């Protein structure tokens, strides 16, 4: 499988959840990050993604404990 070229449109995050699970390479648009809030908008974006997934699956969303950029 070929690796995708990093086009700079997304930043990848590793997310640790309250139930102890970890999900890697969660995409967040680069345009949401930086400025005075740094990476904090990534949490809001990933929580919104999780809410959409939870609604589609019928299972409740799990709270985020930590998130960090992939590869740090």
Secondary structure, 3 states (H helix, E strand, C coil): CCCCCCCCCEEEEEEEECCCCEEEEEEEEHHHCCHHHCCHHHHHHHHHHHHHHHHHHCCCCCCEEEEEECCC
